[in-house]
Amino acid sequence: MARIALDAQTRTDFGKGAARQTRRAGRTPAVVYGAGTTFHISLDSHDLVQALKKKGLVIDVTIDGTTYATRARDIQKDPVRNEIEHVDLIVLTEEQAQARLAGA
């Protein structure tokens, strides 16, 4: 079980064109939601791919100085290139994160 920290950038542009522009810049569009919050962010594509190779992963996402413990809820991949197009991350409480790391 692993815990990985990733820095996120807030996204303000939405839609297909903005998502394509984000991917060309080497970043993956993502949404963080849960616990009464929703953030549209982008993550470094290479770091995200490397992180998602691990089982039972808790991703600590830092957004504007605040860190959220999250886990991947949905990963959308391009069926031809097999590249990640978008990730949904759900916020975990610290107890949920510890249980996930312990394998429970």
Backbone as a chain_set.jsonl record, in Angstrom:
{"seq": "MARIALDAQTRTDFGKGAARQTRRAGRTPAVVYGAGTTFHISLDSHDLVQALKKKGLVIDVTIDGTTYATRARDIQKDPVRNEIEHVDLIVLTEEQAQARLAGA", "coords": {"N": [[0.834, -1.161, 0.0], [0.452, 2.258, -0.703], [1.314, 5.72, -0.319], [1.156, 8.712, -1.954], [2.301, 11.937, -2.857], [1.021, 14.551, -4.795], [1.3, 17.534, -6.661], [-1.124, 19.882, -7.566], [-2.672, 21.861, -10.126], [-5.036, 24.42, -10.311], [-7.848, 24.351, -12.458], [-9.412, 26.558, -14.71], [-10.52, 26.76, -17.16], [-12.824, 24.975, -19.173], [-14.177, 22.142, -20.956], [-13.89, 20.452, -24.162], [-11.825, 21.498, -25.83], [-10.189, 22.917, -24.016], [-9.421, 20.821, -22.347], [-7.925, 19.273, -24.105], [-5.832, 21.028, -24.616], [-4.681, 21.13, -22.085], [-3.777, 18.472, -21.868], [-1.885, 18.447, -23.932], [0.034, 20.011, -22.777], [1.22, 18.275, -21.069], [-0.18, 17.498, -18.847], [-2.844, 16.062, -16.878], [-6.318, 16.343, -16.907], [-8.437, 16.573, -14.04], [-10.865, 15.865, -11.425], [-11.609, 16.685, -8.126], [-13.607, 15.587, -5.577], [-16.07, 15.462, -2.939], [-16.769, 15.387, 0.607], [-18.129, 17.803, 0.718], [-16.851, 19.476, -1.114], [-15.682, 20.529, -4.345], [-13.288, 20.447, -6.834], [-11.739, 21.479, -9.809], [-8.977, 20.323, -11.376], [-5.55, 19.965, -12.593], [-3.114, 17.453, -13.122], [0.328, 16.414, -13.159], [1.012, 14.41, -15.884], [2.862, 12.254, -16.197], [3.729, 11.72, -13.538], [1.259, 11.016, -12.424], [0.544, 8.676, -13.867], [2.611, 6.955, -13.053], [2.031, 6.837, -10.308], [-0.515, 5.639, -10.259], [0.003, 3.012, -10.827], [0.346, 1.598, -8.554], [-1.127, -0.475, -6.021], [-3.93, -0.056, -3.8], [-3.688, 2.674, -3.355], [-3.199, 5.888, -1.878], [-3.632, 9.144, -2.688], [-2.152, 12.12, -2.003], [-3.246, 15.168, -2.624], [-2.251, 18.394, -3.302], [-3.752, 21.451, -3.245], [-3.723, 24.743, -3.842], [-2.235, 25.186, -1.439], [-3.555, 23.591, 0.421], [-3.88, 20.285, 1.529], [-5.343, 17.287, 0.414], [-6.398, 14.041, 1.17], [-6.877, 11.542, -1.127], [-8.5, 9.158, -3.347], [-8.463, 7.303, -6.401], [-11.407, 7.348, -8.208], [-12.622, 7.073, -10.681], [-11.186, 6.351, -13.776], [-10.552, 7.568, -16.88], [-9.672, 6.362, -19.996], [-8.015, 6.696, -23.163], [-9.098, 4.645, -25.731], [-7.539, 3.79, -27.884], [-4.855, 4.86, -27.782], [-4.311, 4.251, -25.178], [-3.885, 6.05, -23.105], [-4.246, 8.056, -20.181], [-7.074, 10.051, -19.937], [-8.705, 11.492, -18.204], [-9.305, 11.893, -14.696], [-11.199, 11.025, -11.857], [-11.153, 11.958, -8.561], [-11.767, 11.053, -5.235], [-12.38, 12.517, -2.094], [-10.92, 11.473, 0.939], [-11.416, 10.722, 4.411], [-9.072, 11.038, 7.12], [-9.09, 8.697, 8.607], [-10.231, 6.861, 6.807], [-8.221, 6.905, 4.872], [-6.04, 5.808, 6.304], [-7.069, 3.248, 6.828], [-7.272, 2.28, 4.228], [-4.578, 2.216, 3.513], [-3.72, 0.299, 5.28], [-4.853, -1.895, 4.245], [-7.384, -2.732, 4.768]], "CA": [[0.0, 0.0, 0.0], [1.322, 3.425, -0.893], [0.777, 7.081, -0.19], [1.953, 9.535, -2.844], [1.905, 13.347, -2.89], [1.049, 15.187, -6.111], [0.9, 18.933, -6.687], [-2.167, 20.127, -8.56], [-2.952, 23.222, -10.558], [-6.468, 24.646, -10.48], [-8.279, 24.619, -13.829], [-10.522, 27.492, -14.835], [-11.101, 26.542, -18.487], [-13.453, 23.677, -19.251], [-14.597, 21.746, -22.287], [-13.011, 19.576, -24.932], [-10.628, 22.225, -26.29], [-9.343, 23.203, -22.86], [-8.862, 19.545, -21.891], [-6.875, 18.9, -25.072], [-4.715, 21.942, -24.372], [-4.074, 20.672, -20.833], [-3.041, 17.237, -22.165], [-0.7, 18.794, -24.741], [1.006, 20.601, -21.853], [1.774, 17.215, -20.236], [-0.955, 17.392, -17.617], [-4.091, 15.322, -17.004], [-7.441, 16.969, -16.211], [-9.007, 15.761, -12.959], [-11.836, 16.489, -10.534], [-11.569, 16.22, -6.743], [-14.906, 15.874, -4.977], [-16.403, 14.781, -1.693], [-16.668, 16.191, 1.823], [-18.693, 19.121, 0.468], [-15.995, 20.286, -1.977], [-15.415, 20.092, -5.714], [-12.219, 21.218, -7.465], [-11.276, 21.051, -11.118], [-7.524, 20.479, -11.317], [-4.749, 19.183, -13.525], [-1.973, 16.796, -12.487], [1.382, 16.019, -14.079], [0.612, 13.133, -16.456], [3.848, 11.205, -15.915], [3.649, 11.389, -12.115], [-0.022, 10.355, -12.192], [0.625, 7.315, -14.408], [3.477, 6.182, -12.164], [1.333, 6.652, -9.038], [-1.666, 4.745, -10.409], [0.469, 1.632, -10.981], [0.392, 0.99, -7.221], [-2.407, -0.933, -5.472], [-4.312, 0.519, -2.519], [-3.021, 3.969, -3.35], [-3.785, 7.122, -1.364], [-2.951, 10.26, -3.337], [-2.27, 13.389, -1.285], [-3.278, 16.222, -3.633], [-2.117, 19.726, -2.731], [-4.44, 22.452, -4.053], [-3.639, 26.075, -3.227], [-1.705, 25.1, -0.086], [-4.313, 22.655, 1.238], [-3.674, 18.906, 1.087], [-6.482, 16.396, 0.552], [-6.15, 12.62, 0.936], [-7.858, 11.118, -2.126], [-8.271, 7.913, -4.072], [-9.037, 7.355, -7.746], [-12.754, 6.786, -8.282], [-12.858, 6.718, -12.079], [-10.078, 6.702, -14.66], [-10.972, 7.471, -18.279], [-8.516, 6.174, -20.873], [-8.216, 6.661, -24.601], [-9.07, 3.225, -26.068], [-6.53, 3.482, -28.896], [-3.503, 5.18, -27.299], [-4.213, 3.75, -23.809], [-3.413, 7.124, -22.249], [-5.278, 8.562, -19.279], [-7.662, 11.303, -20.404], [-9.337, 12.219, -17.099], [-9.381, 11.127, -13.45], [-12.044, 11.515, -10.769], [-10.582, 11.63, -7.256], [-12.712, 11.275, -4.145], [-11.706, 12.902, -0.851], [-11.01, 10.511, 2.031], [-11.058, 11.193, 5.745], [-7.787, 10.457, 7.511], [-9.36, 7.319, 9.04], [-10.392, 6.071, 5.589], [-6.904, 6.801, 4.241], [-5.243, 4.861, 7.082], [-7.632, 1.921, 6.602], [-6.899, 1.885, 2.865], [-3.152, 1.889, 3.543], [-3.553, -0.934, 6.065], [-5.388, -2.991, 3.448], [-8.704, -3.143, 5.263]], "C": [[0.89, 1.239, 0.0], [0.559, 4.717, -0.678], [1.704, 7.992, -0.976], [1.41, 10.955, -2.835], [2.059, 13.887, -4.306], [0.597, 16.634, -5.974], [-0.085, 19.14, -7.838], [-2.222, 21.598, -8.915], [-4.461, 23.334, -10.761], [-6.762, 24.953, -11.94], [-9.444, 25.592, -13.806], [-11.208, 27.362, -16.192], [-11.635, 25.122, -18.567], [-13.831, 23.377, -20.693], [-13.529, 20.942, -22.996], [-11.715, 20.272, -25.341], [-9.663, 22.508, -25.154], [-8.683, 21.932, -22.338], [-7.736, 19.091, -22.821], [-5.629, 19.755, -24.868], [-3.953, 21.52, -23.106], [-3.241, 19.418, -21.085], [-1.794, 17.508, -22.995], [0.411, 19.375, -23.871], [1.595, 19.556, -20.901], [1.049, 17.031, -18.919], [-2.263, 16.65, -17.902], [-5.194, 16.048, -16.251], [-8.013, 16.009, -15.159], [-10.021, 16.579, -12.177], [-11.659, 15.852, -9.163], [-12.913, 16.582, -6.132], [-15.126, 15.023, -3.738], [-16.198, 15.729, -0.525], [-17.126, 17.633, 1.576], [-17.859, 20.024, -0.427], [-15.91, 19.678, -3.371], [-14.379, 21.025, -6.308], [-11.915, 20.625, -8.825], [-9.786, 21.36, -11.165], [-6.861, 19.798, -12.496], [-3.538, 18.67, -12.765], [-0.941, 16.467, -13.543], [1.095, 14.599, -14.565], [1.571, 12.005, -16.095], [3.769, 10.76, -14.46], [2.362, 10.63, -11.795], [0.011, 8.906, -12.673], [1.472, 6.434, -13.495], [2.769, 5.883, -10.841], [0.23, 5.607, -9.157], [-1.263, 3.292, -10.649], [0.455, 0.88, -9.653], [-1.01, 0.631, -6.748], [-2.675, -0.252, -4.134], [-3.756, 1.913, -2.3], [-3.861, 5.058, -2.693], [-2.965, 8.251, -1.962], [-3.217, 11.519, -2.523], [-2.13, 14.503, -2.318], [-3.221, 17.573, -2.92], [-2.709, 20.743, -3.702], [-4.397, 23.767, -3.293], [-3.219, 26.01, -1.75], [-2.441, 24.158, 0.851], [-4.148, 21.252, 0.664], [-4.902, 18.062, 1.405], [-6.023, 14.967, 0.292], [-7.252, 12.14, -0.003], [-7.534, 9.716, -2.623], [-8.949, 8.044, -5.433], [-10.391, 6.657, -7.732], [-13.048, 6.293, -9.689], [-11.685, 7.207, -12.906], [-10.559, 6.496, -16.089], [-9.741, 7.411, -19.155], [-8.944, 6.234, -22.333], [-8.107, 5.196, -25.028], [-7.994, 2.845, -27.088], [-5.121, 3.688, -28.357], [-3.245, 4.664, -25.891], [-3.597, 4.774, -22.865], [-4.569, 7.612, -21.385], [-5.756, 9.921, -19.783], [-8.222, 12.144, -19.264], [-9.408, 11.304, -15.885], [-10.342, 11.816, -12.49], [-11.42, 11.032, -9.475], [-11.594, 11.955, -6.179], [-11.927, 11.53, -2.862], [-11.972, 11.847, 0.218], [-10.78, 11.22, 3.36], [-9.729, 10.538, 6.113], [-7.968, 9.01, 7.978], [-9.514, 6.395, 7.836], [-9.05, 5.861, 4.897], [-6.035, 5.781, 4.977], [-5.75, 3.435, 6.883], [-7.256, 1.4, 5.221], [-5.433, 1.48, 2.806], [-2.889, 0.585, 4.29], [-4.103, -2.137, 5.325], [-6.749, -3.472, 3.891], [-9.797, -2.768, 4.303]], "O": [[1.949, 1.258, 0.628], [-0.66, 4.789, -0.833], [2.903, 8.045, -0.703], [0.196, 11.158, -2.809], [3.099, 13.703, -4.94], [-0.364, 16.93, -5.264], [0.111, 18.628, -8.941], [-1.868, 22.465, -8.115], [-5.083, 22.433, -11.323], [-6.037, 25.708, -12.586], [-10.353, 25.469, -12.985], [-12.346, 27.802, -16.359], [-10.997, 24.18, -18.098], [-13.804, 24.263, -21.547], [-12.415, 20.773, -22.498], [-10.633, 19.699, -25.214], [-8.452, 22.355, -25.311], [-7.521, 21.956, -21.932], [-6.712, 18.583, -22.363], [-4.506, 19.257, -24.94], [-2.723, 21.554, -23.076], [-2.126, 19.304, -20.577], [-0.76, 16.873, -22.788], [1.592, 19.243, -24.194], [2.383, 19.901, -20.02], [1.604, 16.467, -17.976], [-2.728, 16.62, -19.041], [-5.03, 16.345, -15.067], [-8.062, 14.797, -15.366], [-10.044, 17.807, -12.248], [-11.569, 14.63, -9.045], [-13.319, 17.744, -6.162], [-14.462, 14.008, -3.523], [-15.53, 16.754, -0.658], [-16.576, 18.57, 2.154], [-18.126, 21.224, -0.501], [-16.048, 18.468, -3.547], [-14.552, 22.243, -6.297], [-11.843, 19.405, -8.975], [-9.378, 22.511, -11.013], [-7.519, 19.137, -13.299], [-3.002, 19.346, -11.886], [-1.289, 16.261, -14.705], [0.951, 13.684, -13.754], [1.134, 10.914, -15.728], [3.746, 9.563, -14.175], [2.374, 9.704, -10.984], [-0.444, 8.008, -11.965], [1.096, 5.3, -13.199], [2.899, 4.78, -10.311], [0.057, 4.781, -8.261], [-2.131, 2.42, -10.669], [0.543, -0.348, -9.635], [-1.97, 1.345, -7.038], [-1.737, 0.089, -3.414], [-3.397, 2.28, -1.181], [-5.069, 5.148, -2.915], [-1.75, 8.314, -1.772], [-4.365, 11.937, -2.369], [-1.038, 14.755, -2.826], [-4.039, 17.858, -2.046], [-2.24, 20.886, -4.831], [-4.978, 23.883, -2.214], [-3.79, 26.708, -0.912], [-1.991, 23.944, 1.977], [-4.262, 21.055, -0.546], [-5.435, 18.11, 2.513], [-5.336, 14.705, -0.695], [-8.434, 12.313, 0.292], [-6.464, 9.167, -2.363], [-9.899, 8.81, -5.589], [-10.504, 5.511, -7.296], [-13.644, 5.232, -9.875], [-11.241, 8.345, -12.756], [-10.93, 5.386, -16.471], [-8.87, 8.279, -19.084], [-10.067, 5.877, -22.69], [-7.105, 4.554, -24.714], [-7.584, 1.685, -27.143], [-4.281, 2.794, -28.46], [-2.099, 4.634, -25.444], [-2.875, 4.414, -21.935], [-5.726, 7.583, -21.804], [-4.955, 10.824, -20.025], [-8.218, 13.373, -19.341], [-9.552, 10.089, -16.021], [-10.306, 13.035, -12.327], [-11.181, 9.837, -9.305], [-12.214, 13.019, -6.207], [-10.94, 10.851, -2.578], [-13.101, 11.385, 0.383], [-10.039, 12.2, 3.428], [-9.317, 9.575, 5.467], [-7.084, 8.181, 7.763], [-8.993, 5.279, 7.834], [-8.77, 4.773, 4.393], [-5.362, 4.972, 4.337], [-4.948, 2.507, 6.781], [-6.957, 0.217, 5.06], [-5.08, 0.514, 2.13], [-1.949, -0.144, 3.971], [-3.855, -3.276, 5.721], [-7.219, -4.515, 3.436], [-10.969, -3.04, 4.565]]}, "num_chains": 1, "name": "protein.A"}
